[in-house]
Amino acid sequence: MSIEEILDDMNELLDKASSVPFAAHKLLIDGERLRELIDDAKLNVPQEVKHAKMVEFDRDRIIKEAEAKAEKIIHEAEERAKAIFEEEAIVKEAKKRALEAVTKAKKESDAIRGATDDYVTGRFQEVETYFSQALQDVTSRKKKFEQLTQKKTDKKPKK
């Protein structure tokens, strides 16, 4: 029998009780029956309390487990966020260094190209000067040759 049923029986016992003459607020009840119901209540209360304590214990255990899981999830999320942030920082740094390397390489390439252009231009000027002098020399020798051949033709007797 549950506590509620026992309390209902006690209520019913009170409802069926007759009033004491000249004292309407007092009742005559079956004392033996009331003692039985009180004893039953005493026996059932510990079971109800045990059940309530077990429910409370289970509730506390479930709450602690949920809190532990929540803390673990939060910790894992924080670690993941930290790792993502670090990866992002590494990627940003790598991009920055790559851009610096590309910029440096382009500057060096431009400098080398400029030096190469200057060198080639200088070499062409040297070659042009060499061939210009060689042409002048050839032209001069050709004139001398023509002059010599002209003199020889002039010295030959005319027939």
Backbone as CSV, one residue per row, in Angstrom:
resi,resn,N_x,N_y,N_z,CA_x,CA_y,CA_z,C_x,C_y,C_z
1,MET,0.844,-1.156,0.000,0.000,0.000,0.000,0.902,1.236,0.000
2,SER,0.551,2.233,-0.815,1.365,3.439,-0.906,0.953,4.443,0.158
3,ILE,1.810,5.406,0.405,1.536,6.461,1.388,0.247,7.182,1.036
4,GLU,0.043,7.456,-0.208,-1.161,8.179,-0.628,-2.422,7.377,-0.276
5,GLU,-2.370,6.077,-0.525,-3.530,5.236,-0.185,-3.771,5.229,1.326
6,ILE,-2.683,5.168,2.081,-2.809,5.176,3.548,-3.428,6.494,4.007
7,LEU,-2.954,7.599,3.455,-3.506,8.914,3.833,-4.975,9.022,3.413
8,ASP,-5.315,8.465,2.274,-6.733,8.453,1.854,-7.582,7.663,2.841
9,ASP,-7.054,6.512,3.294,-7.779,5.712,4.297,-7.956,6.489,5.603
10,MET,-6.929,7.238,6.016,-7.030,8.053,7.242,-8.099,9.125,7.075
11,ASN,-8.120,9.725,5.912,-9.141,10.738,5.633,-10.537,10.141,5.694
12,GLU,-10.688,8.985,5.103,-11.976,8.288,5.101,-12.389,7.944,6.538
13,LEU,-11.417,7.504,7.352,-11.672,7.189,8.756,-12.188,8.421,9.483
14,LEU,-11.582,9.567,9.184,-12.030,10.814,9.820,-13.419,11.214,9.329
15,ASP,-13.681,11.001,8.031,-14.988,11.350,7.473,-16.114,10.500,8.091
16,LYS,-15.819,9.260,8.393,-16.833,8.345,8.929,-16.976,8.480,10.457
17,ALA,-16.049,9.182,11.079,-16.073,9.300,12.546,-17.274,10.124,12.980
18,SER,-17.779,9.807,14.150,-18.916,10.573,14.688,-18.398,11.627,15.647
19,SER,-19.163,12.720,15.793,-18.735,13.820,16.657,-19.056,13.511,18.116
20,VAL,-18.253,14.131,18.956,-18.437,13.991,20.402,-19.590,14.924,20.781
21,PRO,-20.538,14.440,21.624,-21.638,15.325,21.998,-21.125,16.573,22.728
22,PHE,-21.692,17.666,22.402,-21.386,18.988,22.940,-19.992,19.500,22.532
23,ALA,-19.296,18.817,21.628,-18.001,19.294,21.094,-17.915,18.846,19.638
24,ALA,-18.512,19.635,18.763,-18.630,19.273,17.351,-17.276,19.190,16.653
25,HIS,-16.337,19.895,17.201,-15.029,19.886,16.523,-14.198,18.661,16.922
26,LYS,-14.662,17.855,17.844,-13.959,16.645,18.256,-14.695,15.436,17.704
27,LEU,-13.902,14.377,17.355,-14.494,13.198,16.735,-14.108,11.946,17.498
28,LEU,-14.979,10.933,17.384,-14.683,9.615,17.935,-14.275,8.747,16.747
29,ILE,-13.063,8.217,16.852,-12.598,7.372,15.756,-12.112,6.056,16.304
30,ASP,-11.963,5.087,15.379,-11.441,3.771,15.742,-9.929,3.915,15.911
31,GLY,-9.469,3.964,17.146,-8.065,4.168,17.468,-7.178,3.052,16.942
32,GLU,-7.715,1.815,17.042,-6.928,0.662,16.578,-6.675,0.775,15.064
33,ARG,-7.721,1.153,14.345,-7.586,1.283,12.874,-6.618,2.413,12.538
34,LEU,-6.696,3.513,13.290,-5.800,4.642,13.043,-4.354,4.238,13.306
35,ARG,-4.123,3.432,14.380,-2.761,2.970,14.674,-2.236,2.073,13.543
36,GLU,-3.092,1.214,13.011,-2.671,0.359,11.898,-2.236,1.219,10.697
37,LEU,-3.042,2.225,10.416,-2.719,3.094,9.274,-1.423,3.870,9.525
38,ILE,-1.215,4.328,10.739,0.029,5.048,11.066,1.221,4.095,10.952
39,ASP,1.073,2.858,11.437,2.161,1.880,11.323,2.471,1.584,9.849
40,ASP,1.406,1.426,9.056,1.609,1.200,7.619,2.358,2.393,6.991
41,ALA,1.957,3.584,7.417,2.619,4.788,6.880,4.084,4.788,7.265
42,LYS,4.376,4.440,8.518,5.767,4.399,8.968,6.581,3.383,8.161
43,LEU,5.960,2.254,7.867,6.664,1.235,7.087,6.889,1.689,5.639
44,ASN,5.904,2.387,5.104,5.987,2.802,3.694,6.816,4.066,3.490
45,VAL,6.898,4.895,4.521,7.661,6.138,4.364,9.116,5.841,4.022
46,PRO,9.784,4.930,4.706,11.176,4.673,4.346,11.341,4.243,2.888
47,GLN,10.389,3.432,2.369,10.495,3.015,0.964,10.329,4.224,0.044
48,GLU,9.384,5.084,0.357,9.167,6.278,-0.453,10.381,7.202,-0.374
49,VAL,10.921,7.332,0.835,12.099,8.183,1.020,13.291,7.574,0.287
50,LYS,13.446,6.243,0.407,14.534,5.577,-0.312,14.400,5.805,-1.811
51,HIS,13.163,5.650,-2.289,12.917,5.862,-3.721,13.238,7.309,-4.090
52,ALA,12.813,8.257,-3.291,13.086,9.673,-3.557,14.591,9.943,-3.514
53,LYS,15.281,9.324,-2.524,16.725,9.516,-2.432,17.433,8.923,-3.644
54,MET,16.942,7.772,-4.113,17.534,7.161,-5.300,17.316,8.059,-6.516
55,VAL,16.099,8.595,-6.619,15.801,9.494,-7.736,16.714,10.722,-7.653
56,GLU,16.868,11.260,-6.444,17.732,12.431,-6.242,19.191,12.075,-6.579
57,PHE,19.638,10.899,-6.113,21.008,10.448,-6.409,21.203,10.308,-7.919
58,ASP,20.234,9.665,-8.592,20.323,9.504,-10.047,20.336,10.864,-10.738
59,ARG,19.488,11.774,-10.242,19.427,13.115,-10.826,20.783,13.801,-10.683
60,ASP,21.357,13.737,-9.468,22.664,14.362,-9.231,23.741,13.734,-10.105
61,ARG,23.715,12.404,-10.221,24.693,11.707,-11.063,24.548,12.129,-12.519
62,ILE,23.315,12.187,-13.000,23.061,12.567,-14.391,23.515,14.010,-14.632
63,ILE,23.222,14.881,-13.662,23.638,16.283,-13.800,25.157,16.382,-13.837
64,LYS,25.835,15.630,-12.937,27.301,15.665,-12.920,27.872,15.128,-14.228
65,GLU,27.299,14.042,-14.726,27.763,13.489,-16.004,27.551,14.499,-17.128
66,ALA,26.379,15.144,-17.125,26.085,16.138,-18.162,27.046,17.317,-18.064
67,GLU,27.328,17.757,-16.842,28.269,18.862,-16.658,29.666,18.459,-17.124
68,ALA,30.076,17.222,-16.794,31.394,16.741,-17.223,31.465,16.673,-18.746
69,LYS,30.400,16.151,-19.371,30.370,16.082,-20.835,30.399,17.481,-21.432
70,ALA,29.631,18.395,-20.828,29.598,19.771,-21.332,30.981,20.409,-21.222
71,GLU,31.652,20.200,-20.091,32.997,20.755,-19.920,33.962,20.149,-20.937
72,LYS,33.829,18.842,-21.156,34.701,18.179,-22.131,34.459,18.751,-23.532
73,ILE,33.191,18.916,-23.888,32.844,19.464,-25.203,33.381,20.886,-25.332
74,ILE,33.218,21.686,-24.281,33.714,23.065,-24.302,35.232,23.065,-24.443
75,HIS,35.905,22.203,-23.673,37.365,22.124,-23.737,37.817,21.722,-25.142
76,GLU,37.158,20.707,-25.707,37.516,20.264,-27.059,37.270,21.370,-28.075
77,ALA,36.157,22.086,-27.912,35.849,23.187,-28.829,36.891,24.293,-28.707
78,GLU,37.297,24.595,-27.473,38.326,25.619,-27.274,39.647,25.182,-27.898
79,GLU,40.005,23.910,-27.708,41.248,23.398,-28.290,41.195,23.451,-29.813
80,ARG,40.041,23.069,-30.360,39.884,23.096,-31.822,39.960,24.528,-32.344
81,ALA,39.286,25.441,-31.637,39.336,26.844,-32.045,40.766,27.369,-31.977
82,LYS,41.494,26.981,-30.934,42.887,27.400,-30.784,43.724,26.844,-31.935
83,ALA,43.516,25.570,-32.253,44.269,24.948,-33.353,43.955,25.627,-34.682
84,ILE,42.675,25.912,-34.900,42.278,26.584,-36.149,42.919,27.966,-36.213
85,PHE,42.894,28.669,-35.076,43.493,30.002,-35.029,44.984,29.916,-35.327
86,GLU,45.664,28.924,-34.705,47.095,28.756,-34.939,47.372,28.401,-36.394
87,GLU,46.545,27.517,-36.959,46.708,27.160,-38.375,46.518,28.389,-39.252
88,GLU,45.510,29.186,-38.902,45.239,30.398,-39.669,46.428,31.358,-39.569
89,ALA,46.988,31.481,-38.363,48.143,32.350,-38.175,49.332,31.832,-38.977
90,ILE,49.512,30.517,-38.983,50.613,29.915,-39.748,50.411,30.169,-41.240
91,VAL,49.184,29.992,-41.700,48.882,30.218,-43.122,49.127,31.685,-43.479
92,LYS,48.674,32.600,-42.613,48.895,34.029,-42.874,50.388,34.335,-42.941
93,GLU,51.145,33.786,-41.986,52.587,34.018,-41.965,53.234,33.429,-43.215
94,ALA,52.807,32.227,-43.613,53.360,31.597,-44.813,53.046,32.436,-46.059
95,LYS,51.808,32.928,-46.141,51.441,33.775,-47.283,52.281,35.047,-47.296
96,LYS,52.475,35.637,-46.109,53.272,36.862,-46.006,54.699,36.594,-46.471
97,ARG,55.280,35.484,-45.980,56.657,35.155,-46.371,56.745,34.838,-47.861
98,ALA,55.737,34.145,-48.378,55.736,33.825,-49.810,55.663,35.103,-50.635
99,LEU,54.811,36.046,-50.218,54.700,37.311,-50.934,56.020,38.071,-50.880
100,GLU,56.669,38.063,-49.695,57.965,38.728,-49.559,58.997,38.065,-50.477
101,ALA,58.996,36.734,-50.526,59.949,36.010,-51.372,59.712,36.315,-52.848
102,VAL,58.435,36.339,-53.248,58.103,36.637,-54.645,58.521,38.069,-54.985
103,THR,58.243,38.996,-54.067,58.617,40.397,-54.295,60.129,40.535,-54.404
104,LYS,60.855,39.882,-53.499,62.323,39.928,-53.529,62.850,39.319,-54.827
105,ALA,62.283,38.167,-55.210,62.718,37.502,-56.436,62.456,38.390,-57.658
106,LYS,61.306,39.066,-57.678,60.977,39.955,-58.796,61.962,41.116,-58.862
107,LYS,62.293,41.688,-57.687,63.261,42.794,-57.656,64.621,42.310,-58.163
108,GLU,65.033,41.136,-57.676,66.319,40.586,-58.112,66.297,40.281,-59.609
109,SER,65.177,39.737,-60.071,65.029,39.434,-61.489,65.102,40.714,-62.317
110,ASP,64.404,41.767,-61.845,64.437,43.049,-62.558,65.861,43.613,-62.578
111,ALA,66.561,43.478,-61.434,67.938,43.977,-61.365,68.839,43.196,-62.322
112,ILE,68.685,41.867,-62.332,69.492,41.027,-63.229,69.172,41.347,-64.679
113,ARG,67.867,41.515,-64.978,67.457,41.835,-66.343,68.071,43.175,-66.768
114,GLY,68.008,44.152,-65.858,68.589,45.467,-66.178,70.082,45.366,-66.422
115,ALA,70.777,44.629,-65.546,72.233,44.457,-65.707,72.533,43.716,-67.001
116,THR,71.726,42.707,-67.312,71.917,41.943,-68.553,71.693,42.839,-69.762
117,ASP,70.637,43.642,-69.728,70.357,44.571,-70.835,71.525,45.540,-71.024
118,ASP,72.025,46.075,-69.907,73.168,46.996,-69.988,74.394,46.287,-70.567
119,TYR,74.640,45.066,-70.106,75.798,44.312,-70.584,75.679,44.051,-72.090
120,VAL,74.488,43.566,-72.502,74.289,43.239,-73.924,74.405,44.501,-74.773
121,THR,73.798,45.598,-74.289,73.880,46.863,-75.033,75.340,47.290,-75.175
122,GLY,76.104,47.159,-74.086,77.538,47.505,-74.140,78.290,46.628,-75.118
123,ARG,77.992,45.343,-75.083,78.676,44.420,-76.005,78.326,44.751,-77.451
124,PHE,77.026,45.073,-77.698,76.634,45.452,-79.073,77.370,46.720,-79.502
125,GLN,77.502,47.664,-78.580,78.222,48.890,-78.931,79.683,48.579,-79.242
126,GLU,80.293,47.693,-78.459,81.680,47.303,-78.724,81.789,46.631,-80.090
127,VAL,80.838,45.707,-80.357,80.862,44.996,-81.653,80.636,45.991,-82.780
128,GLU,79.686,46.915,-82.574,79.402,47.921,-83.606,80.645,48.789,-83.852
129,THR,81.302,49.180,-82.748,82.524,49.980,-82.895,83.591,49.176,-83.618
130,TYR,83.746,47.922,-83.246,84.751,47.066,-83.887,84.476,46.943,-85.376
131,PHE,83.179,46.618,-85.702,82.860,46.445,-87.128,82.904,47.775,-87.876
132,SER,82.567,48.844,-87.186,82.640,50.158,-87.828,84.093,50.470,-88.167
133,GLN,85.006,50.233,-87.235,86.429,50.448,-87.498,86.918,49.489,-88.580
134,ALA,86.448,48.249,-88.511,86.853,47.272,-89.520,86.354,47.706,-90.896
135,LEU,85.120,48.236,-90.952,84.568,48.698,-92.216,85.377,49.894,-92.730
136,GLN,85.700,50.785,-91.820,86.512,51.936,-92.225,87.869,51.458,-92.746
137,ASP,88.432,50.477,-92.070,89.713,49.933,-92.495,89.585,49.277,-93.866
138,VAL,88.504,48.490,-94.042,88.279,47.829,-95.333,88.068,48.887,-96.411
139,THR,87.270,49.911,-96.080,87.003,50.971,-97.057,88.312,51.684,-97.407
140,SER,89.087,51.955,-96.411,90.375,52.636,-96.638,91.293,51.760,-97.487
141,ARG,91.384,50.513,-97.212,92.252,49.608,-97.968,91.746,49.435,-99.400
142,LYS,90.406,49.451,-99.522,89.814,49.333,-100.863,90.212,50.548,-101.696
143,LYS,90.136,51.742,-101.065,90.502,52.961,-101.793,91.970,52.905,-102.190
144,LYS,92.792,52.462,-101.244,94.217,52.360,-101.549,94.449,51.378,-102.684
145,PHE,93.715,50.270,-102.625,93.846,49.274,-103.672,93.414,49.863,-105.016
146,GLU,92.311,50.587,-105.008,91.818,51.184,-106.253,92.802,52.223,-106.761
147,GLN,93.370,52.949,-105.832,94.349,53.961,-106.250,95.570,53.266,-106.855
148,LEU,95.995,52.190,-106.248,97.153,51.475,-106.790,96.845,50.880,-108.158
149,THR,95.694,50.318,-108.277,95.345,49.728,-109.561,95.127,50.820,-110.606
150,GLN,94.683,51.952,-110.199,94.487,53.083,-111.119,95.859,53.565,-111.603
151,LYS,96.797,53.663,-110.761,98.129,54.133,-111.109,98.785,53.139,-112.064
152,LYS,98.550,51.895,-111.863,99.150,50.909,-112.732,98.541,51.016,-114.131
153,THR,97.271,51.233,-114.186,96.630,51.360,-115.488,97.058,52.656,-116.163
154,ASP,97.345,53.668,-115.422,97.764,54.932,-116.000,99.214,54.785,-116.496
155,LYS,100.020,54.037,-115.924,101.416,53.902,-116.302,101.584,52.982,-117.516
156,LYS,100.694,52.194,-117.827,100.827,51.297,-118.958,100.772,52.152,-120.236
157,PRO,101.573,51.755,-121.169,101.564,52.527,-122.405,100.263,52.268,-123.176
158,LYS,99.873,53.314,-123.768,98.657,53.237,-124.538,98.995,52.782,-125.937
159,LYS,98.325,52.068,-126.433,98.599,51.568,-127.750,97.743,52.197,-128.730
